[in-house]
Amino acid sequence: MENIGIRFKNVRKLLKKSQDELAIELGITKQAISNIENSKSLPGLLLLSKLLIDYDINLNYIIAGIGDIFIEKEKTYKTLRTSLIEEVERLLDSRGIK
C-alpha cells in the first residue's frame, strides 16, 4: 500500500496540483488525498476512474507501478477499466479485503 501512496503523490506533483486543488477537482477532501499519499488508505475505484478519464493517468502505474504514468490517447478506456478492475480485485484479495 505504501508504494501506491508514493505513486499517487508523484502523479499529483506531475500534475502540478496541491492537495487542495486536486481534492476539489476530484470531488474529495484534502484529508482523503493526504491519507492516500501517506498510505493510510487506498484510492477507491471512482477516484481511480476520475484519474484515468480526467488526467489520462495509467492506473497500472498507480496500482502496480507498471508502465508510464500517463496513457497514450489511442488506448481504449474499456480495456484499461477492465484491467483496473482485475488489478484492484487482486490487490484487495491479497490483502484479505472483500
C-alpha positions as CSV (number, residue, x, y, z in Angstrom):
1,M,0.0,0.0,0.0
2,E,2.9,2.3,0.7
3,N,4.0,2.4,-2.9
4,I,0.6,3.3,-4.1
5,G,0.7,6.4,-1.9
6,I,4.1,7.4,-3.2
7,R,3.0,6.9,-6.8
8,F,-0.2,8.8,-6.1
9,K,1.8,11.7,-4.7
10,N,4.2,11.6,-7.7
11,V,1.2,11.9,-10.0
12,R,-0.2,14.9,-8.1
13,K,3.1,16.6,-8.3
14,L,3.5,15.9,-12.0
15,L,0.0,17.4,-12.5
16,K,1.4,20.5,-10.5
17,K,-1.6,20.4,-8.2
18,S,-1.7,21.0,-4.4
19,Q,-3.6,18.5,-2.3
20,D,-6.4,21.2,-2.0
21,E,-6.6,21.7,-5.8
22,L,-6.6,18.0,-6.6
23,A,-9.2,17.3,-3.9
24,I,-11.5,20.0,-5.3
25,E,-11.1,18.7,-8.9
26,L,-11.7,15.1,-7.8
27,G,-14.6,15.9,-5.5
28,I,-13.0,14.6,-2.3
29,T,-11.4,16.1,0.7
30,K,-7.8,17.2,1.2
31,Q,-7.7,14.7,4.1
32,A,-8.6,11.9,1.7
33,I,-5.7,12.9,-0.6
34,S,-3.3,13.1,2.4
35,N,-4.5,9.7,3.7
36,I,-3.8,8.1,0.3
37,E,-0.4,9.7,0.0
38,N,0.6,8.7,3.5
39,S,-0.6,5.1,2.9
40,K,-3.4,5.3,5.4
41,S,-6.0,4.4,2.8
42,L,-6.2,3.2,-0.8
43,P,-7.8,5.2,-3.6
44,G,-11.3,3.9,-4.5
45,L,-12.5,2.8,-7.9
46,L,-14.4,6.1,-8.5
47,L,-11.3,8.1,-7.7
48,L,-9.1,5.9,-9.9
49,S,-11.6,6.2,-12.7
50,K,-11.5,10.0,-12.5
51,L,-7.7,10.0,-12.7
52,L,-8.0,7.9,-15.8
53,I,-10.7,9.9,-17.5
54,D,-9.8,13.4,-16.4
55,Y,-6.0,13.2,-16.5
56,D,-5.1,10.2,-18.7
57,I,-3.3,8.6,-15.7
58,N,-2.2,5.0,-16.3
59,L,-3.9,3.1,-13.5
60,N,-1.5,0.2,-13.8
61,Y,1.2,2.7,-12.8
62,I,-0.8,3.8,-9.7
63,I,-1.7,0.3,-8.6
64,A,1.2,-1.8,-9.6
65,G,4.0,0.5,-10.6
66,I,3.9,-0.8,-14.2
67,G,4.3,1.3,-17.2
68,D,4.3,5.0,-17.9
69,I,2.4,7.5,-15.7
70,F,0.3,8.8,-18.5
71,I,-1.5,6.7,-21.0
72,E,-1.5,7.1,-24.7
73,K,-4.7,8.6,-26.0
74,E,-5.2,5.8,-28.6
75,K,-5.6,3.1,-25.9
76,T,-9.2,2.3,-25.2
77,Y,-10.8,3.2,-21.8
78,K,-12.8,0.0,-21.8
79,T,-9.6,-2.2,-21.9
80,L,-8.0,-0.1,-19.2
81,R,-11.1,-0.2,-17.0
82,T,-11.2,-4.0,-17.3
83,S,-7.5,-4.2,-16.4
84,L,-8.0,-1.8,-13.5
85,I,-10.9,-3.8,-12.0
86,E,-8.9,-7.1,-12.3
87,E,-5.8,-5.5,-10.6
88,V,-7.9,-3.9,-7.8
89,E,-9.7,-7.2,-7.1
90,R,-6.3,-9.0,-7.0
91,L,-4.9,-6.3,-4.7
92,L,-7.9,-6.4,-2.4
93,D,-7.9,-10.2,-2.3
94,S,-4.2,-10.3,-1.5
95,R,-5.0,-8.0,1.5
96,G,-8.0,-10.1,2.6
97,I,-10.4,-7.2,1.8
98,K,-13.7,-8.1,0.2
